[in-house]
C-alpha cells in the first residue's frame, strides 16, 4: 500500500530523521518542483500567444 503525504520541514532535525527513515527503507523522500516554478514556466510558454 502506497500513500503520499506532503509535509513542511520546520527544523533541520526533522529532515535528518526523515533521511534516517529512508535509509531504513521505511519511507522514500522525493523533492518536487515548487508550485511557483511551474506557474512561471506556464506563463513563459504562452506569453504573447493571445491578444487582448
N, CA, C and O of each residue as an XYZ file, in Angstrom:
208
protein
N       0.843     -1.174      0.000
C       0.000      0.000      0.000
C       0.890      1.238      0.000
O       1.780      1.375      0.839
N       0.640      2.134     -0.945
C       1.443      3.346     -1.087
C       0.588      4.558     -0.772
O      -0.501      4.714     -1.325
N       1.072      5.415      0.111
C       0.386      6.657      0.465
C       1.355      7.807      0.305
O       2.548      7.669      0.578
N       0.844      8.933     -0.133
C       1.673     10.135     -0.258
C       1.201     11.181      0.738
O       0.005     11.358      0.967
N       2.177     11.869      1.326
C       1.898     12.911      2.300
C       2.819     14.081      2.001
O       3.997     13.881      1.707
N       2.302     15.291      2.072
C       3.117     16.489      1.894
C       3.375     17.078      3.272
O       2.446     17.250      4.061
N       4.635     17.387      3.563
C       4.987     17.963      4.854
C       5.862     19.184      4.649
O       6.529     19.316      3.623
N       5.857     20.065      5.614
C       6.748     21.220      5.632
C       7.791     20.985      6.716
O       7.451     20.720      7.869
N       9.050     21.084      6.343
C      10.148     20.893      7.293
C      10.369     22.211      8.033
O      10.688     23.228      7.418
N      10.201     22.189      9.326
C      10.377     23.384     10.151
C      11.748     23.396     10.800
O      12.315     24.461     11.042
N      12.279     22.225     11.080
C      13.539     22.101     11.797
C      14.423     21.103     11.054
O      13.944     20.073     10.579
N      15.700     21.411     10.957
C      16.652     20.533     10.268
C      16.724     19.145     10.904
O      17.050     18.173     10.222
N      16.422     19.040     12.201
C      16.439     17.745     12.869
C      15.376     16.826     12.277
O      15.572     15.614     12.187
N      14.263     17.405     11.877
C      13.192     16.615     11.258
C      13.662     16.046      9.922
O      13.346     14.904      9.589
N      14.407     16.828      9.164
C      14.934     16.350      7.889
C      15.891     15.190      8.110
O      15.863     14.213      7.362
N      16.728     15.285      9.120
C      17.661     14.202      9.453
C      16.891     12.931      9.818
O      17.273     11.835      9.405
N      15.818     13.071     10.585
C      15.004     11.908     10.946
C      14.388     11.256      9.711
O      14.351     10.031      9.598
N      13.910     12.081      8.795
C      13.327     11.543      7.559
C      14.385     10.814      6.724
O      14.109      9.767      6.138
N      15.582     11.369      6.677
C      16.664     10.720      5.938
C      17.024      9.378      6.573
O      17.312      8.410      5.867
N      17.009      9.322      7.899
C      17.282      8.061      8.590
C      16.202      7.020      8.279
O      16.511      5.846      8.074
N      14.951      7.446      8.244
C      13.859      6.527      7.890
C      14.003      6.038      6.451
O      13.666      4.896      6.138
N      14.500      6.901      5.590
C      14.721      6.498      4.197
C      15.842      5.458      4.113
O      15.748      4.504      3.340
N      16.888      5.639      4.898
C      17.985      4.663      4.922
C      17.499      3.290      5.394
O      17.996      2.259      4.940
N      16.538      3.286      6.294
C      15.966      2.030      6.780
C      14.936      1.453      5.805
O      14.336      0.410      6.063
N      14.743      2.152      4.680
C      13.786      1.759      3.641
C      12.359      1.673      4.173
O      11.580      0.802      3.787
N      12.040      2.608      5.076
C      10.687      2.704      5.600
C       9.875      3.741      4.826
O       8.655      3.626      4.708
N      10.562      4.748      4.303
C       9.907      5.774      3.507
C      10.798      6.122      2.317
O      11.960      5.719      2.259
N      10.238      6.879      1.366
C      11.018      7.401      0.240
C      10.780      8.902      0.218
O       9.636      9.357      0.195
N      11.850      9.659      0.223
C      11.761     11.110      0.211
C      11.937     11.582     -1.228
O      12.919     11.246     -1.890
N      10.968     12.367     -1.701
C      11.039     12.919     -3.054
C      10.925     14.421     -2.968
O      10.085     14.947     -2.239
N      11.754     15.101     -3.698
C      11.663     16.555     -3.774
C      10.877     16.886     -5.035
O      11.127     16.319     -6.099
N       9.930     17.802     -4.912
C       9.119     18.206     -6.049
C       9.368     19.661     -6.364
O       9.790     20.438     -5.508
N       9.098     20.022     -7.617
C       9.235     21.411     -8.030
C       8.321     22.297     -7.205
O       7.224     21.898     -6.816
N       8.780     23.468     -6.954
C       7.928     24.447     -6.277
C       6.801     24.852     -7.217
O       7.007     24.957     -8.426
N       5.639     25.074     -6.681
C       4.467     25.433     -7.486
C       4.719     26.724     -8.264
O       4.231     26.865     -9.385
N       5.472     27.667     -7.693
C       5.747     28.931     -8.372
C       6.537     28.711     -9.650
O       6.296     29.392    -10.647
N       7.469     27.779     -9.643
C       8.265     27.498    -10.821
C       7.382     26.963    -11.946
O       7.591     27.315    -13.106
N       6.422     26.136    -11.633
C       5.507     25.591    -12.630
C       4.681     26.717    -13.231
O       4.494     26.761    -14.447
N       4.188     27.619    -12.408
C       3.405     28.749    -12.882
C       4.236     29.636    -13.794
O       3.752     30.075    -14.836
N       5.465     29.902    -13.422
C       6.349     30.730    -14.224
C       6.601     30.087    -15.581
O       6.603     30.783    -16.596
N       6.814     28.779    -15.622
C       7.029     28.077    -16.882
C       5.814     28.206    -17.784
O       5.958     28.399    -18.991
N       4.629     28.102    -17.218
C       3.396     28.203    -17.981
C       3.251     29.600    -18.573
O       2.870     29.752    -19.734
N       3.553     30.607    -17.783
C       3.461     31.992    -18.255
C       4.457     32.220    -19.385
O       4.107     32.813    -20.405
N       5.684     31.759    -19.219
C       6.706     31.946    -20.254
C       6.323     31.235    -21.541
O       6.591     31.742    -22.630
N       5.705     30.076    -21.430
C       5.336     29.284    -22.596
C       4.281     29.997    -23.447
O       4.360     29.979    -24.675
N       3.296     30.622    -22.799
C       2.188     31.207    -23.524
C       2.217     32.735    -23.632
O       1.282     33.333    -24.163
N       3.275     33.366    -23.135
C       3.378     34.822    -23.166
C       3.364     35.305    -24.609
O       4.162     34.857    -25.433
N       2.460     36.211    -24.905
C       2.372     36.778    -26.237
C       1.582     35.945    -27.219
O       1.430     36.349    -28.372
N       1.072     34.796    -26.808
C       0.345     33.912    -27.706
C      -1.070     34.398    -27.965
O      -1.648     34.096    -29.009
N      -1.637     35.152    -27.021
C      -3.020     35.627    -27.159
C      -3.040     37.146    -27.083
O      -2.276     37.754    -26.333
N      -3.901     37.734    -27.846
C      -4.043     39.182    -27.786
C      -5.197     39.518    -26.838
O      -6.027     38.670    -26.511
N      -5.221     40.779    -26.411
C      -6.299     41.198    -25.520
C      -7.580     41.200    -26.288
O      -8.631     41.524    -25.734
